Amino acid sequence: MIRKKIWIFGRVQGVGFRYRARDIAASYGIRGYVKNMPDGSVYIESEGTERNVLEFINWCRKGPDFAFVDHINIEDDKPEYYKTFEIKF
């Protein structure tokens, strides 16, 4: 089990990023949460197997169809053992 904190920058709000991230996370068995940040970025905490989290990060580099991801920052952290993947408001 690994945990990655992910900050996604670009045109990532108002394009369904959080909702699609929730669906993609579920397909990979990822737990954690996603939320919009005041600076216009999207922040994600993701936990799962190394392989699945890395695949999820690859998806985050592109995002949903109407998003434009300029860059992402990733930070390792200790697992929190989330039970689900949620959208936080």
N, C-alpha and C positions, 0 to 999 in steps of 0.2 A: 504494500500500500504506500503510495506516494501522494504528496500534496503539492500543488503548484498554484501560486497566485499569478493571475494574468491580467495585465492592463492592456486594453485594446484602444488604439487611437485612429482617428480618421472620421469618415462619415459613418458612424456606427450607432447613432441614436435616431429613432424615428424610421427605422428600416426593418424592424422585426428581429433585430439581433438577439435580444434576450429570449424571445419565444422560440426562435429556431435553436439557440444554444441549449435551451432546456430539452428540446426534442433530441438533438444530437447527443447530449450528455446521457440521456436515458438509453439511447441505442448502444452506447459504449459502457453502460453501467457506472457512469461517473456520478459522484455525489458532491454536493457543495451548494453554491449559489451564484447568481449573476445579478448585477444591478447597474443602472446608469449612474454616472458620477456627475457632479456639478460642472466639471470642466469639459463635458461633452464626450468623455471616454466611457468605456464599459469596463467594469471590473468583475473578474470571475475568480472564485476559489474552487478548485477542482481536486477531487481525490479519487483514486482508483488504482488499478494495476498500472505499472509503468508504461506498458504498451498502449493501453487504452487512453491514458492521459496524454501521451505524446500524439496519438492519432487525433484526439480532441483538439489539441493545440494546433495541429496542422489545419484542421477545419477553421479554427479561430483566425488563422492568418488570412483567410479569404472572407469568411462570414457568409451571410445570406446574399441572395442575388443583388439586392439594391444597395448593399453596403460597399464602402471603399475603405479597406484597412490600409492605413499609412504605415503603421509599425505597431509592434507589441513588445511589452516588457514582461519578463517571466522571473519569478522568484521562488526558490524552494522553501518549504516550511514543513514543520512537523504535522502529521495528520491530526485532524480534529475529530475524525470518525463521524462525519455527517451521516444522517440516515436517508436523506433524499437530496434531490437537486431542485432548488427553488428559485423563483424570481423574487428578488427583494425590491421594495419600492421605497 
